[in-house]
Amino acid sequence: MKPVISLGNQSFEELRKNHSFYVDKTLLIPEWWENQDSVTLVTRPRRFGKTLNLNMMDCFFSNRYAGRGDLFEGLAVWELEKYRQMQGSFPVIFLSFATVKGNTYETSRDGIIQIIINLYTKYSYLLQDDILPSAEKEYFDYIKADMSDSVAAMSLHRLSICLSRFYGKKAIILLDEYDTPLQEAYAGGYWEQMVQFIRSLFNATFKTNPYLERAFLTGITQVSKESIFSDLNNLTVVTTTSEAYNTQFGFTEKEVFNALESFGMSGEKAQVKAWYDGFTFGSQRDIYNPWSITRFLKEKLYKPYWANTSSNSLVSHLIRQGRPDVKMTMEDLLNGGTLTAEIDEEIVFDQLYGNRDAIWSLLLASGYLRVEGRHFDPETGIWTYTLKLTNKEVAIMFRNMIKGWFAGGDVPYNEFLKAMLQGDVKVMNRYMNQVALETFSSFDSGRKPSEETNPERFYHGFVLGLMAEFMGRYRITSNRESGFGRYDVMLEPLKDNDPAFVLEFKVHDPEDEASLADTVQTALEQIDEKAYDTELTARGISRDRIRHYGFAFEGKKVLIG
C-alpha cells in the first residue's frame, strides 16, 4: 500500500503517527551529536526540509516526547542503541522566525516578541513548583508585548536557565529560519535596527549562556559574521558548499528513484531528473528539492513547484536593477551557459549592489544556481566557482520572473512583440515608447537618474524580456564586444515559418546626428556594413526572412526604423 503524501505537513509526529510519506533523515541526529559543535548553523535553500528536520530533532531530544520511541521505530537512528537511550531526555526550546515578515522594524520586532511570549506561555508550568527561585519566576512577568530590548535580548537565556534548574539538565535550542527577519529588514529598509536587535539576542542566547547544551540553527543564507555573529566564537557554519550534513537536507537521487518506484512511476525518472535534479551540497551531487518531488508524486504533473513557492522579490529586484553585466550574465545563464565567480558565502546585504559577485553568492545560497566545478588558488587563498542555473524548474521561474517586469497594465510589451512579428513599424514605435516610458526607471539602481544616463540598463532588460517571451521559439544572442554603441541582438527562429531579426541599438549623438531618424539610419547601415546576416544565412535562413531594425534612444524616447 502506497503511503499518503501529506503536502506541507512539517510535523514529524503527525507524519509518523499517520504513516504518511516520509524520507528518513534521522541520521542527522547522530551526525550532529558526534560532531560536538556548540552552535551549528546549517544554510539550505527554502523548502529543503529544514523545518521538518528540526521538528524531528525536537521529537527526538525533547523531554516533552519522553517515551515516544514509537515515532522512530523502523528509522535509521533507532538502530543505534546509544541513541535510543537519549530519546526524550533534554529540555528543548524550539522556535521559528519563519512568520516574522513585517514591512517595518516595529512590525517585525513585534513578531519576534510574540514568539518569545508564546514560548514563555508554553513553559508557564515551571512556575507551579518551588524548584525555581523567586527571581527566576519574576522574570516571567517581564515577558510582555511592551518589554524592553534588553529584556527581549535575555529572554531565551533566562528561559534556558529556568529549564535547566527545573530538569537538572542544560537546554538544547533549535531555531528555524533565523535569517527571515534579516532578509525582510533589508528589503524593507530597516536593516541596521534589526541587526542590532538580533545581534543582542543571539549574543545572550548562544555565547554567554552556560545553561546551553547545544544549539542548531537553520536558514537560507549565512548573514555576515560582522552583522550578527561578531561575538560568537563558538559557531560552526555549514553552507551549501560544505561537506557536513550533505545528504540530510533534500532528497538524494536514490531516495527520489525509490519513491518513484514505490508510487509506480519508474518510467518518469529521466524527466524528473531534468526538471528537479541539480542541487549540489559539498561534493554530493544529484540532490532534489523535497517540495517539488512530493508535489509531483501527488499530482503527477510537471510544474515549477519549488520555484513558485515564494515571490522571489529580492532576486527579481537585484537582477532588474543590477548593473548591465548582471543582466548580461543572466542572458548567458538562460541560454544554458555558465559563469565563473568568487563566492563569499557570508552574505553582506549592503554589498549586493556594489560587490560584483555578491548577487551570485546569494543565488547560490538560495538554490537558483548549482556548482558545476570549483578551483582553489593556493597563492591567493581564493575559491572560484563555475555556476549554472540549477535545473529546468529554475529556468522557467526566471523566465516567468522576467516576463513579470513587463506585465504591468500600462506596459504594452506583448503588443510591441506582436507588432514586431507582424513587421508593423508604426505600431512598434507607439508601443515601444510606452514600454520605455513605464519601465526605464525600473531598470535603474537609483544611484543615477535614468534620464541622465545611456539606456544600457534598459537594453539588457529588454533583451532578457525577449528571451523570456520567445523561449522555445527563437534562439537569441547578443554581441557585446564593443560597448553599448555597437550592440546588436539576433533572433534566430526555431520554426520554419517565423522571420529572423537583427536589432541594432544606438544612443542619439547630437554632435554627429541631426535627428533620431539619422541615428536609426546609422544603425541600419551598421547592420549591413558589419554583415550581421552572415551567421543567420550560414544556418540556412534566406535573406528574405531576415528583418533589420534600428533602435535609436534619446533619454526615454525611442525611434525604430
KACOR-V233721 format. One line per field, one symbol per residue. ss: DSSP state (H for helix, E for strand, - for the rest). psi: psi as a letter, one per 20 degrees, with the letter a starting at -180 (. if undefined). burial: 1 if it has 16 or more other ideal C-beta (glycine too) atoms within 10 Angstrom, else 0. A space follows every 50 residues. Layout:
ss = ???
psi = ???
burial = ???
This chain:
ss = -----------HHHHHH---------HHHHHHHHH---EEEEE------H HHHHHHHHHHHEHHH---HHH----HHHH-HHHH-----E-EEEEE---- ----HHHHHHHHHHHHHHHHHH-HHHH------HHHHHHHHH------HH HHHHHHHHHHHHHHHHH---EEEEEE---HHHHHHHHH--HHHHHHHHHH HHHHHHH----EEEEEEEE--EE-HHHHH-----EEEE------------ EEHHHHHHHHHH---HHHHHHHHHHH--EEE--EEEEE-HHHHHHHHHH- ------------HHHHHHHH---HHHHHHHHHHH----EEEE---EE-HH H------HHHHHHHHH--EEEEEEEEE----EEEEEEEE--HHHHHHHHH HHHHH-------HHHHHHHHHH--HHHHHHHHHHHHHHH-HHH------H HH---HHHHHHHHHHHHHH----EEEEEE----HHH-EEEEEE------E EEEEEEE--------HHHHHHHHHHHHHH----HHHHH----HHHEEEEE EEEE--EEEE-
psi = ppqponpiojoggggghjkrpppokiihghgggihkpgpppppqrqkkjg ghghhghghghpiikpjlihhipirghiiohhhhiipkjqppoorpjhjn mqirggggghggghggghghghkiihihrjgprhhhhhhhhinrhkqrhh gghighghhhgghgggikqqqppooqlhighgghhghikkggghgggggg ghghgiglnijpgrqoqqagqnpqhhgijhiojkpppoaiiqhqkijipr prhghghhggghjkkhijgghhghgiriqpocjorlpqphggghgghghk qoqmgghjirikhgggghggjrrhhghghhggghjjarqpqppoiooohi jhhhphihhhgghghijiqqphrqppohgijppqqpqqpgahggghghgh gghhhjjqhjnlghhghghghiknhghggghhhgggghighijpiihqph hjrqkgggghhgghgghghjpihqopqqpkhkrhijqqppooqiqhjqqq qopppqppoihiphrhhhgghgghhhgghiliighghhjjpqhiippppp ppqocjpppp.
burial = 00001100111100110000111011111001100011111111111111 11111111111100100100110010110000100011011111111101 01001001101110110011000001100001000100110010001000 11111111111111110001111111111111111101011001101111 11111110101111111111111100111011001011111101111111 11101110110010100100011011111111001011111111111000 01011111100101100111111101111111110001101111111110 01100011111111111111100000000000011011111111111110 11101100001110111011100000111011111101110111000001 00011111111111111111100111110100010011111110000111 11111111000010010111111101100001100100001000010111 11110101111
